[in-house]
Amino acid sequence: MSEQDPKLLLQPAPLLQQGMTTPQAMKDVWIALAPATLFGIWHFGISSLLVIIATIVGAVVTEWAFTPAAKRQIVLSDWSGALTGLLLALTLPPGLPLWMAFLGGAVSTGLGKVMWGGLGNNLFNPALVGRAFLLATFPIAMTTWHGAPDGFFTIHASNLAMPLMQSATDAISQATPLGLMKFEQSATATGSLLLGTTTGSLGETSALLLLLGGIFLILRRDIDWRIPVAIFVTAALFSMIINSVDAMKYPAPLFTLFSGGMMLGALFMAPDPVTSPLTPKGAIIFGVGVGLLVVLIRVWGGLPEGMMYAILLMNAATPLIDRVTQPRVFGRAKSNGGAK
């Protein structure tokens, strides 16, 4: 071998280089969420932008504070902390006090990710951990919904409430499509649900934009398509069955799919590769479980929405699902008799 020939490199397996990296995956999710996020800011005004900033700052500051100095640049460079804050913000009311939004972002990162050992070790979706904390701690603020403001730069008085203090009422809380259906048996038009011209969380109203973002992630292979498809099919079939019993009382399949947090949860939170099953069969079981639970909670639970609890419950079941659906090692007998 001449000196001009390249040196022979010996490396351990795996020898295939993976093109997708964590920062690239996070970037794809940011791109996929951009249309729904921008629409939410336009629809609900600058108050929604302030809520987004507060949750992101809370999440990033917490991650920076609890990360060793030597690893901060590596941990913060993947943008996962900021993405956690954004996902949380999209599930919140646009009039939420900013200090609550900041606290929610801090809890999402602190209790949802850092305490488990960082990214890749958490059992539950961090953004939903933060939302569950806020809903349990501040139920009134989390269920007070504001419609479109008089002007884009109109800031709700509730956004500027001081910590642990109650703000003056600046608007009358409006019912969301899920609230109208549950308590008044009044269904919202499918077109309004698709376009997002309704009241609700600042990033969940436009089902169409969220669906387009989810399709982008599937085409990029950032998420397992089996999970959202299983959720949609299960929720639609379950809704079809109960709707056929009493169409005036129970929601139709299209309303179930396009209302509330169904699209955001099914496409951006349930398929989280860290908190969802690894096997194809497990992904389907996980999706079916989420689809069943969300309809059960929405129809017979105490709250109009059930996507958050459905995903968190199935997150808890993920280790068991992985264990049950783990493929048998090649060459090993099904019984305990050993390899043959």
C-alpha positions in Angstrom: 0.0 0.0 0.0 1.5 3.3 -1.0 1.6 6.4 1.2 -1.0 8.1 -1.0 -3.7 5.5 -0.1 -6.0 6.4 2.7 -5.4 4.8 6.0 -7.5 1.8 7.0 -9.9 2.8 9.8 -11.2 0.2 12.2 -14.3 1.3 14.1 -16.8 -0.5 16.3 -20.4 -1.1 15.2 -22.7 0.5 14.2 -21.0 1.4 10.9 -24.0 3.2 9.4 -24.1 6.9 10.0 -27.6 8.2 11.0 -28.5 11.3 9.1 -31.2 12.5 11.6 -29.8 14.1 14.8 -31.6 15.5 17.8 -31.1 19.1 16.8 -32.4 18.3 13.3 -35.4 16.6 14.7 -36.1 19.6 17.0 -35.7 21.9 14.0 -38.3 19.9 12.0 -40.8 20.1 14.9 -40.3 23.9 15.1 -41.0 24.2 11.3 -44.1 22.0 11.6 -45.5 24.0 14.5 -44.7 27.4 12.9 -48.0 27.8 10.9 -50.3 27.0 13.9 -48.2 29.1 16.2 -48.2 32.1 13.9 -52.0 31.7 13.4 -52.5 31.6 17.1 -50.5 34.8 17.6 -52.5 36.5 14.8 -55.9 35.2 16.1 -55.4 35.9 19.8 -53.1 38.9 19.6 -49.9 39.9 21.3 -51.1 38.4 24.6 -50.5 34.9 23.1 -47.0 35.9 22.0 -46.2 37.0 25.6 -47.4 33.7 26.9 -45.2 31.8 24.5 -42.2 33.9 25.4 -42.8 33.3 29.2 -43.1 29.5 28.9 -40.0 29.3 26.7 -37.9 31.5 29.1 -39.1 29.4 32.0 -38.2 26.1 30.4 -34.8 27.3 29.1 -33.7 29.1 32.3 -34.6 26.0 34.4 -32.6 23.7 32.0 -29.7 26.1 32.2 -29.8 26.3 36.0 -29.8 22.5 36.6 -27.3 21.6 33.9 -23.6 21.3 34.8 -21.6 24.2 33.3 -19.5 21.8 31.2 -22.6 20.4 29.5 -24.7 23.5 29.1 -23.6 24.3 25.6 -24.3 20.8 24.4 -27.7 20.5 26.2 -29.0 23.9 25.2 -27.9 23.7 21.6 -30.4 21.0 20.7 -33.3 23.5 21.4 -35.3 20.8 23.1 -35.9 23.0 26.2 -37.3 25.8 24.1 -39.5 23.4 22.2 -40.9 22.1 25.5 -41.8 25.6 26.4 -43.5 26.2 23.0 -45.5 23.0 23.2 -46.7 24.0 26.6 -47.7 27.5 25.5 -49.8 26.1 22.7 -52.0 24.3 25.2 -52.6 27.4 27.4 -55.2 30.1 27.4 -54.0 33.3 25.8 -55.0 35.3 28.8 -53.0 33.3 31.3 -50.9 35.4 33.8 -47.3 35.5 32.5 -45.9 34.4 35.9 -48.0 31.2 35.7 -46.8 30.6 32.1 -43.2 31.0 33.3 -43.8 28.7 36.2 -45.4 26.1 33.9 -42.3 26.2 31.7 -40.0 25.7 34.7 -42.1 22.8 35.9 -42.2 21.2 32.5 -38.4 21.1 32.3 -37.6 20.6 36.0 -40.2 17.9 36.9 -40.8 16.6 33.4 -37.2 16.2 32.1 -34.3 17.3 34.4 -35.3 15.2 37.4 -35.4 12.1 35.2 -31.8 12.6 34.0 -32.3 14.8 31.1 -33.5 14.4 27.5 -34.1 10.8 26.6 -34.7 9.5 30.1 -38.1 11.0 31.0 -41.2 8.8 31.3 -43.8 11.5 30.7 -44.1 14.2 28.1 -42.6 17.3 29.7 -45.0 19.8 28.2 -48.0 17.9 29.5 -46.4 17.6 32.9 -46.3 21.4 33.1 -49.9 21.7 31.9 -51.1 19.1 34.4 -49.3 21.1 37.2 -50.9 24.4 36.1 -54.4 22.8 35.7 -54.2 21.3 39.2 -52.8 24.4 40.8 -54.6 27.2 39.0 -57.8 25.6 37.7 -59.7 28.9 37.3 -57.0 30.7 35.3 -56.5 27.5 33.2 -60.2 27.4 32.2 -60.8 31.0 31.6 -60.9 31.5 27.8 -60.6 34.7 25.9 -61.8 35.3 22.3 -60.1 37.4 19.7 -59.1 40.8 21.2 -60.3 44.2 19.9 -56.9 44.8 18.4 -53.7 42.9 17.9 -51.7 44.9 20.5 -54.4 44.6 23.1 -53.0 42.9 26.2 -55.4 41.2 28.6 -55.2 42.6 32.2 -54.9 39.0 33.4 -51.6 38.5 31.6 -50.1 41.2 33.8 -51.4 39.9 37.1 -48.8 39.9 39.9 -47.6 36.6 41.3 -50.1 35.0 43.7 -52.5 38.0 43.2 -55.8 38.0 41.4 -56.2 40.4 38.5 -59.2 42.5 37.6 -61.6 40.9 35.2 -61.0 42.3 31.7 -63.2 40.0 29.7 -66.0 37.5 30.0 -64.8 33.9 29.7 -66.1 32.3 26.5 -67.0 28.7 26.0 -64.7 26.5 23.8 -66.2 24.1 21.3 -65.6 21.2 23.7 -67.3 23.1 26.5 -70.3 23.9 24.3 -70.6 20.3 23.2 -70.3 18.8 26.7 -72.5 21.2 28.7 -74.9 22.5 26.0 -74.9 19.7 23.4 -74.1 22.3 20.8 -71.6 21.3 18.0 -69.3 23.8 16.3 -69.2 23.9 12.5 -66.4 21.7 11.1 -65.2 24.6 8.9 -64.6 26.8 12.0 -62.7 23.9 13.7 -60.5 23.4 10.7 -59.7 27.1 10.2 -59.3 27.9 13.9 -61.8 30.8 14.2 -62.9 29.6 17.7 -62.1 30.1 21.3 -59.6 27.7 23.0 -55.9 27.2 23.7 -53.7 29.6 21.7 -52.2 26.9 19.5 -54.9 24.2 19.3 -57.7 25.9 17.4 -56.6 25.4 13.8 -56.9 21.7 13.1 -55.9 22.1 9.5 -52.6 23.8 10.2 -51.7 21.3 12.8 -52.6 18.4 10.5 -50.3 19.9 7.8 -47.5 20.2 10.3 -48.0 16.6 11.4 -47.9 15.3 7.8 -44.6 17.1 7.4 -43.2 15.3 10.4 -44.4 12.0 9.1 -42.8 12.6 5.7 -39.6 13.6 7.4 -39.8 10.4 9.5 -39.5 12.3 12.7 -42.5 10.5 14.3 -44.0 7.1 14.0 -47.1 7.4 11.8 -48.8 4.4 13.5 -49.4 6.4 16.7 -51.5 9.3 15.3 -53.2 7.1 12.8 -54.2 4.7 15.6 -55.4 7.6 17.7 -57.5 9.1 14.9 -59.1 5.8 13.8 -59.9 4.6 17.4 -61.3 8.0 18.4 -63.4 8.3 15.2 -64.8 4.7 15.5 -65.6 5.1 19.2 -67.3 8.5 18.5 -69.2 6.9 15.6 -70.6 4.2 17.9 -71.7 6.4 20.7 -73.0 9.1 18.3 -75.2 6.5 16.6 -76.8 5.9 20.0 -77.7 9.6 20.7 -76.6 12.1 18.0 -77.8 15.1 20.0 -75.8 14.2 23.2 -72.6 12.6 21.9 -70.1 14.2 19.4 -69.8 13.1 15.8 -66.4 11.7 14.6 -65.4 14.8 12.7 -66.0 17.0 15.7 -64.0 14.6 17.9 -61.0 14.7 15.5 -60.9 18.4 14.8 -61.8 19.9 18.3 -59.7 20.7 21.3 -56.2 19.3 21.6 -56.7 16.2 19.4 -54.5 17.3 16.6 -51.8 18.9 18.7 -51.7 15.9 21.1 -51.9 13.1 18.5 -49.3 14.6 16.1 -46.9 16.4 18.3 -47.0 15.0 21.8 -48.2 11.4 21.7 -45.5 10.3 19.1 -42.7 11.7 21.3 -40.0 9.0 20.7 -38.8 9.2 24.3 -42.2 8.6 25.9 -43.9 6.3 23.4 -43.3 2.6 22.7 -40.4 1.6 20.5 -42.0 -1.4 18.7 -44.5 -1.1 15.8 -47.0 -3.2 17.6 -46.5 -1.2 20.8 -47.1 2.0 18.9 -50.5 0.8 17.7 -51.5 -0.3 21.2 -50.4 3.0 22.5 -52.4 4.9 19.9 -55.5 2.8 20.5 -55.2 3.4 24.2 -55.0 7.2 23.8 -57.9 7.3 21.3 -60.1 5.3 23.7 -59.2 7.3 26.8 -59.6 10.7 25.2 -63.2 10.0 24.1 -64.0 8.4 27.4 -62.8 11.4 29.4 -64.4 13.9 27.1 -67.8 12.3 27.1 -68.1 10.8 30.7 -65.3 12.7 32.6 -65.7 15.9 34.6 -63.7 18.0 32.1 -64.5 18.8 28.4 -60.9 17.9 27.3 -59.1 14.6 27.9 -56.1 14.5 25.6 -53.6 15.5 28.3 -54.7 12.8 30.7 -55.0 10.2 27.9 -51.4 10.7 26.8 -49.9 10.8 30.3 -51.7 7.6 31.3 -50.4 5.8 28.2 -46.9 7.3 28.9 -47.0 5.5 32.2 -48.0 2.2 30.4 -45.2 2.6 27.8 -42.5 0.5 29.7 -45.1 -2.4 30.0 -46.1 -2.1 26.4 -42.5 -2.3 25.3 -41.9 -5.3 27.5 -44.9 -7.2 26.1 -44.3 -6.4 22.5 -40.6 -6.9 22.5 -39.7 -9.3 19.6 -38.3 -12.7 20.5 -34.6 -12.9 20.2 -33.7 -14.8 17.0 -32.8 -18.4 17.7 -34.3 -18.5 21.1 -37.2 -20.9 21.8 -40.6 -19.6 23.0 -40.4 -21.7 26.2 -37.8 -21.5 28.9 -36.0 -24.5 27.5 -33.2 -22.4 26.1 -31.9 -21.9 22.5 -32.2 -24.7 20.0 
